[in-house]
Amino acid sequence: MLKEQLVKVFSLTKPGMLFQYEPELDAFLEFLIWRFSIWVDKPTPGNALMNLRYRDERAMETGVKVRTGLEGPGLTVAQKMWYCIAMIGGQYIWARLQSFSAFRRWGDSEQRPLARRAWGLLQHVEGLYKAASFGNLLLFLYTGGYKHLIERALRARLVYENPNMNRVVSFEYMNRQLVWNEFSEMLLLLLPLLNLSTVKSFLYPFSKDKSSSSSEDDSTCPICRASPALPYLALPCQHRYCYYCLRTRCGAAPSFQCTRCSEPVMAMQRHGSVVEHKTHSQ
């Protein structure tokens, strides 16, 4: 959310100016969130919505009296600093390393052996980190302990801040968002599959009465609304079309209906020539 608002500030500047500084922008916003939340013993905006806070699990192992399971001190200064270095600094350094190695093309076979070895090392490190993150995710789903590797390394666990606090986010709003998202995705999936000419032909009889259709000018093509340069007749209704308009519609929809009378087009005939079935190849 903060990034979207900040990007809007520079919307009138030179396009692509912020793209080369995107890692710095992300790190700056993450640092601001860390400075005014975790550093001052407050939850982040997302954790505050879920009624969560960080607790030092090392202190719980020293015999602190537990009554509800939510007791325990917050993070120490060292934990906060290491959290900032690992989460913010680590992500920034990794993003810059990836962009620099891709720009320098370390993975190309034409590069020096040192560059290729560095590229291979980066790929191995990334693979090991993803494997460790996946293992940590399985442990989190089983035990509910630490949702991130850095939190596990620092022994910083998320616990409820107030056991009697109600959920901040309204279920009604969430349900509306879910319904709208699913509806929009369904429309994006179905609209490209609809044949607009078929829909238009189906609705055409209901949009005009017979008197208006009979008075319509038959000298123009009903598809492109122009005088046919190469006139063809749709059979059996014998309404006149442009050859390319009629051939395209018949090829796109085998059950194409005449846009004037909604009668199925079984064949096509050149004006003053023999019949040409629409199933023939062009």
C-alpha positions in Angstrom: 0.0 0.0 0.0 2.8 2.4 0.9 4.6 1.6 -2.3 1.6 2.2 -4.5 1.0 5.6 -2.9 4.7 6.5 -3.3 4.7 5.5 -6.9 1.7 7.7 -7.6 3.8 10.7 -6.4 6.3 10.0 -9.3 3.6 9.1 -11.9 4.3 12.3 -13.9 8.1 11.9 -14.0 10.1 10.1 -16.7 8.7 6.6 -17.3 11.0 3.9 -15.9 12.9 6.2 -13.6 11.8 4.4 -10.4 12.4 0.9 -11.9 16.2 1.0 -11.5 15.8 2.1 -7.9 13.0 -0.3 -7.0 15.2 -2.4 -4.5 16.2 0.8 -2.6 12.5 1.9 -2.6 11.4 -1.4 -1.1 14.2 -1.4 1.5 13.3 2.2 2.5 9.7 1.4 3.0 10.5 -1.8 4.9 12.9 0.2 7.1 10.2 2.8 7.9 7.7 0.0 8.9 10.4 -1.6 11.1 11.5 1.7 12.7 8.0 2.7 13.8 6.7 -0.8 14.7 9.2 -3.5 15.8 11.9 -1.1 17.0 9.4 0.6 19.4 7.8 -2.7 20.5 4.7 -2.3 18.4 3.2 -4.7 15.9 3.5 -4.1 12.2 0.2 -2.9 10.5 -0.5 -6.4 9.3 0.2 -8.0 12.6 -1.9 -5.4 14.4 -4.9 -6.4 12.2 -4.4 -10.0 13.3 -3.8 -9.1 17.0 -0.3 -10.5 16.9 3.0 -9.4 18.5 6.6 -10.7 18.6 7.8 -12.5 21.7 11.3 -13.6 22.7 11.1 -17.4 23.0 14.5 -17.6 24.7 13.0 -15.9 27.8 10.2 -18.5 27.9 12.8 -21.2 28.4 14.3 -19.6 31.5 11.2 -20.5 33.7 8.9 -17.5 33.1 5.5 -18.2 34.7 3.0 -18.9 32.0 -0.7 -18.7 32.7 -2.4 -18.1 29.3 0.4 -18.9 26.9 0.6 -15.2 25.8 2.9 -13.9 28.4 6.5 -13.1 27.8 8.8 -10.2 27.0 9.1 -8.6 23.6 12.2 -8.7 21.4 15.6 -7.5 22.7 17.6 -4.7 21.1 19.9 -7.3 19.5 17.0 -9.3 18.1 15.5 -6.1 16.6 18.8 -5.1 15.0 19.4 -8.6 13.6 15.8 -8.6 12.3 16.4 -5.4 10.4 19.8 -6.6 9.0 18.5 -10.0 7.9 15.0 -9.1 6.7 15.6 -5.7 5.1 19.3 -5.7 4.4 19.4 -9.3 3.3 16.5 -8.9 0.8 18.1 -5.7 -0.6 21.5 -7.2 -1.0 20.0 -10.4 -2.7 17.9 -8.3 -5.0 20.9 -6.2 -6.1 23.1 -9.3 -6.5 20.5 -10.9 -8.8 20.0 -7.8 -10.9 23.8 -7.2 -11.2 24.5 -10.8 -12.1 21.7 -10.8 -14.7 22.9 -7.5 -16.2 26.5 -8.8 -16.4 25.4 -12.1 -17.7 27.4 -14.2 -15.3 25.5 -17.4 -16.4 26.6 -17.1 -20.0 29.1 -19.7 -21.2 31.2 -16.9 -22.8 32.0 -15.3 -19.4 35.1 -15.9 -17.3 35.2 -19.1 -15.1 35.1 -16.9 -12.0 31.8 -15.3 -13.1 30.3 -18.6 -14.0 31.3 -20.1 -10.6 29.8 -17.1 -8.9 26.5 -17.5 -10.8 26.4 -21.2 -9.9 27.0 -20.4 -6.3 24.1 -17.9 -6.3 21.8 -20.5 -7.8 22.9 -23.1 -5.2 22.3 -20.6 -2.4 18.9 -19.7 -3.7 18.0 -23.4 -4.0 19.1 -24.2 -0.5 17.2 -21.2 0.9 14.0 -22.2 -0.9 14.3 -25.8 0.3 14.9 -24.6 3.9 11.9 -22.2 3.6 9.7 -25.0 2.4 10.8 -27.2 5.3 10.2 -24.3 7.7 6.7 -23.9 6.2 5.9 -27.6 6.9 7.1 -27.2 10.5 5.0 -24.0 10.9 1.9 -25.8 9.6 2.5 -28.7 12.0 3.5 -26.8 15.1 2.5 -23.2 14.5 5.8 -21.9 15.7 7.8 -19.7 13.3 6.5 -18.7 9.9 9.9 -17.5 8.6 13.4 -18.8 8.8 14.8 -15.6 10.2 12.2 -15.6 13.0 13.2 -19.2 13.8 16.9 -18.2 13.9 16.2 -15.2 16.1 13.7 -17.1 18.3 11.1 -14.4 17.6 7.6 -15.9 17.7 4.3 -14.3 16.9 1.7 -14.6 19.7 -1.6 -13.0 20.4 -1.3 -9.6 22.0 -4.8 -9.6 23.6 -6.7 -12.9 24.1 -10.1 -11.0 24.3 -9.6 -8.7 21.3 -12.1 -9.1 18.4 -11.0 -9.4 14.8 -10.5 -6.0 13.2 -11.2 -7.0 9.7 -14.9 -7.3 8.9 -16.0 -10.6 7.5 -18.7 -8.8 5.4 -16.1 -6.8 3.6 -13.9 -9.8 3.0 -16.8 -11.8 1.6 -17.7 -9.0 -0.8 -14.1 -8.9 -2.0 -13.9 -12.6 -2.5 -17.2 -12.7 -4.4 -16.2 -9.8 -6.6 -12.7 -11.3 -7.3 -14.3 -14.6 -8.3 -16.9 -12.9 -10.5 -14.3 -10.8 -12.3 -12.1 -13.9 -12.9 -15.0 -15.8 -14.3 -15.8 -12.9 -16.7 -12.2 -12.7 -17.8 -12.4 -16.5 -18.6 -15.7 -16.5 -20.4 -15.7 -13.3 -22.4 -13.0 -14.4 -24.9 -14.9 -17.6 -25.5 -18.1 -15.8 -26.6 -18.8 -15.3 -30.3 -20.2 -11.8 -30.5 -21.6 -12.3 -34.0 -23.7 -15.3 -32.7 -24.9 -13.3 -29.8 -25.8 -10.3 -32.0 -27.6 -12.6 -34.5 -29.5 -14.1 -31.6 -30.6 -10.8 -30.2 -31.3 -9.2 -33.6 -34.9 -10.4 -34.0 -35.8 -8.9 -30.6 -34.2 -5.5 -31.3 -36.1 -4.6 -34.5 -39.6 -5.4 -35.8 -40.3 -6.9 -39.2 -41.4 -3.6 -40.7 -38.0 -1.9 -40.0 -36.1 -4.9 -41.2 -38.0 -5.0 -44.5 -37.4 -1.4 -45.1 -33.6 -1.7 -44.5 -31.5 -0.9 -47.5 -30.5 -4.2 -49.1 -27.8 -2.6 -51.2 -25.3 -2.5 -48.4 -23.5 -5.3 -46.5 -25.2 -5.8 -43.1 -21.8 -6.6 -41.5 -19.6 -3.7 -42.7 -22.4 -1.3 -43.7 -20.7 -0.6 -47.0 -21.6 -1.3 -50.6 -20.2 -4.8 -51.5 -17.2 -4.6 -53.8 -17.6 -8.3 -54.4 -21.2 -9.1 -53.7 -22.3 -12.6 -52.6 -25.7 -13.9 -51.7 -26.4 -15.8 -48.5 -28.6 -18.8 -49.3 -31.4 -19.6 -49.0 -32.5 -16.1 -47.9 -30.5 -14.4 -50.8 -29.5 -11.3 -48.8 -26.4 -9.6 -50.2 -23.0 -9.4 -48.4 -19.4 -8.7 -49.0 -17.6 -11.9 -49.9 -15.0 -11.5 -47.2 -17.5 -10.5 -44.6 -19.7 -13.5 -45.3 -16.8 -16.0 -45.7 -15.2 -14.8 -42.4 -18.5 -15.2 -40.5 -19.3 -18.6 -42.0 -15.8 -19.8 -41.2 -15.9 -18.6 -37.6 -19.4 -19.9 -36.9 -20.6 -23.0 -38.9 -24.1 -22.2 -37.6 -24.0 -18.6 -38.8 -27.4 -16.9 -39.2 -28.2 -14.1 -41.6 -28.0 -10.8 -39.7 -31.1 -9.5 -41.6 -33.5 -12.3 -41.2 -31.8 -14.7 -38.7 -32.1 -17.6 -41.1 -29.3 -20.1 -41.1 -26.9 -19.6 -44.0 -26.5 -23.0 -45.7 -24.4 -21.8 -48.7 -23.2 -18.7 -50.5 -23.5 -17.7 -54.1 -21.8 -14.9 -56.1 -24.3 -12.4 -57.4 -25.3 -13.8 -60.8 -23.1 -17.0 -60.5 -23.4 -20.6 -59.2 -23.8 -21.7 -55.6 -20.8 -22.1 -53.4 -21.2 -24.0 -50.2 -19.8 -22.4 -47.1 -18.1 -25.6 -46.0 -15.7 -25.4 -49.0 -12.2 -24.3 -48.4 -11.3 -20.7 -49.4 
